[in-house]
Amino acid sequence: MGRALRDVAVVGAAATPVGRIQKNADEDIQVLEHETLAGVAIDALNDAGLKREHVGSLVFSNPRAYTKQLYFATFMANYLRLPARGVVMEVLGNGMTGGFAFDQAALDVAAGRSDVALALGVSFELGIGSAEHMMRSMRATGDVDFHVPFGFTPISWYAMDATRYMHETGATRADLASVAVKNRRHASLNPLAHYRDPITLEQVLAQRPIVEPLGLFEVPPRSDGAAALVVTTVEIAKSLKRPYLRLRGRGFHHEGAHQISEVPNDMTAFAAAREAGKDAFAEAGISAGDVDVAELYAPCTIVEILVAEALGLVPRHKGAKAAVAGETALGGRIPICTSGGCLSRGHPPMVTPLYNIVEIAEQLRRRAGPRQVKGAEIGIASCELGNYNAALVHVFEAAA
Amino acid sequence: MTLPVVERKGARPWPPRASAFTKTFWDNLNAGRFTTVRCADCRRLTFPPKPFCPHCWSKNVAWVELSGRGKLYSRTTVHAAPAAFAAETPYGVCIVDAEDGFRFATAVLDDTPPDRPVEVVLLRYDDGPLFAVRSPR
């Protein structure tokens, strides 16, 4: 205690392509969650140029209920044969789970508990059908006794954001749907993406409704994935003599509501994202206008628009029009979700925030190939839970 | 006042649990009354009803009857539903700002758009009550 916090860097990142990885339970040959994750962890450490002996902390995202191995963190410490004196743990925070894994790893390094920490996780769910999966996911949003009996699903809340936003701003469904077209174009350039075939606005609008006004291509696909980040001190990062990310700022805010509270508010303002962004930008000493690339946790088209507005990347109530105008596309003023985002990169929820930082690591280390944002110096990643009732924002800077 | 009643065949897809405390809400609803608790100290309402006031953490709360009228804030129609709701799909859900000054979420039985008035109705299933809103009749 009493030690000064150390500056934190991200020096390694790896992930498996997002997609259908988990097998159905009746198939003879299964894909095991720990085999997949171990491979990714080793890739990330190699990417960093570090050795397993350097690692002092392992922070895992809690796996979904559809994988078998419980007490996953301690199991993995054995599987990877990795004694640790920082921490070995799993974190859980709904959609924010992977973000908390990174946050804890960064804190361990900053506090001097370990010099190198891994933030990592695996999220498999495609071995189970959607209607059955929703029997579980519906219990994660709202109140299980006062909302779930009416049939609310996680994305039904986002759909109500869309209805209200269209009502207040005059934005059309086609305006919102332009985000899906843009993200698919980004994903077509990302070898990690789940869905890579370009789509047109007409195709998006022609999909069957899922939660009105949103159709199939405007809500997240279900995806499997695994990702790992290597976190260390800036001092060690410099010694590795290769590009890295410096963590410049961090903000968190929970508004004390879960989906809704009984206190009427402006639901589409995403106050938690606004507050978390404000704190993260203040710590980094930047303003929203300094951000070069943003990887936002946005399961639906409308969510990307609202969180971009809340963070100040686009003006309030103008986010849909900014998307239509191409401001948030590659080559635009502020490229958002260059990975393809939840909609097309894919959405393995427990590790989606890790994938978002993987994309920022690719961008700021100038390794994003055809989707590279030219001259990107400042990148941000956000994640959330509920209806963005809580938000976690990290600001990264390219360094070498 | 007594809530309008809409009869529903069969059992509730996801029956809510009742505690010794929330049983009062469901019993009142079954009798046609939409109720919650008001804090005797700070005078604010909470919904769903809780055995304390979340605004000031007083445990001094008392049951009050609500008007059952309000304005629809937002809505959606769900087409991809959890397995238990397959028979009811598609169905409407919404957020309502009640005229008593609080917000709640529930089912909506018709096409009421945002900012239009709604009234609470009692849904009487074979196994117990739920509630919903619709345009006032």
Interface residues (C-beta under 8 A of the other chain):
Chain A: S130 A131 E132 M134 M135 S137 M138 G142 D143 V144 D145 F146 H147 V148 P149 F150 G151 F152 T153 S156 A159 M160 D161 A162 T163 R164 H167 R208 P209 I210 V211 E212 P213 Q259 I260 S261 E262 V263 P264 N265 M267
Chain B: R12 P13 W14 P15 P16 R17 T22 L45 T46 F47 P48 P54 Y73 S74 R75 T76 T77 V78 H79 A80 A81 P82 A83 A84 F85 A86 E88 P90 Y91 V93 C94 I95 D97 G101 F102 R103 F104 A105 T106 A107 P113 P114 D115 L130 A132
